[in-house]
Amino acid sequence: MFYIHMLLLLAVIFVGIRYGGIAFGLLGGLGVSILSFFFGIAPGTPLLALCSSFLRLLPLLQPLKQQAV
């Protein structure tokens, strides 16, 4: 089952890269929809995803803060 999920994820990413732009975001939503409706995997909460993305950016923001001062 893991390999089917990974294959679906990679297919959606490659098709999104092929078309680029807004299609990448739309196909990401399509991939999440397929995984949640057909495979029963619950998507993460948007707030949790947003917070984790900001936490990943924190070390990258330190050099910008030092340059601003």
C-alpha positions in Angstrom: 0.0 0.0 0.0 2.9 2.4 0.8 4.3 2.0 -2.8 0.9 2.8 -4.3 0.7 6.0 -2.2 4.3 6.9 -3.1 3.6 6.3 -6.8 0.5 8.4 -6.7 2.4 11.2 -4.9 5.2 11.2 -7.4 2.9 11.1 -10.4 1.0 14.1 -9.2 4.2 16.0 -8.5 5.7 15.2 -11.9 2.5 16.2 -13.7 2.3 19.4 -11.7 5.9 20.2 -12.6 5.2 19.5 -16.2 2.3 22.1 -16.3 3.8 24.5 -13.7 2.1 27.5 -12.2 -1.3 27.2 -10.7 -1.6 23.6 -12.0 1.0 22.5 -9.4 -1.2 23.7 -6.5 -4.4 22.3 -8.1 -2.8 18.9 -8.7 -1.5 18.9 -5.1 -5.1 19.4 -3.9 -6.2 16.6 -6.3 -3.6 14.3 -4.8 -4.7 15.0 -1.3 -8.3 14.4 -2.3 -7.5 11.1 -3.9 -5.6 9.9 -0.9 -8.3 11.0 1.5 -11.4 9.8 -0.3 -10.1 6.6 -2.0 -7.5 5.5 0.5 -9.0 6.8 3.7 -5.9 8.8 4.8 -6.9 11.9 6.8 -5.2 15.1 5.6 -3.4 17.2 8.1 -4.9 20.4 9.5 -4.0 23.5 7.5 -3.0 25.3 10.7 -0.6 22.6 11.7 1.0 22.6 8.2 1.3 26.4 8.3 2.9 26.4 11.7 5.4 23.7 10.7 6.4 25.6 7.6 7.1 28.7 9.6 9.1 26.7 12.1 11.2 25.4 9.2 11.9 28.9 8.0 13.1 30.3 11.4 16.8 29.3 10.9 16.7 30.8 7.4 15.5 34.1 8.7 18.4 34.7 11.1 20.8 36.0 8.5 18.1 38.4 7.2 17.5 39.7 10.7 21.2 40.3 11.2 21.4 42.2 7.9 18.4 44.4 8.8 20.0 45.6 12.0 
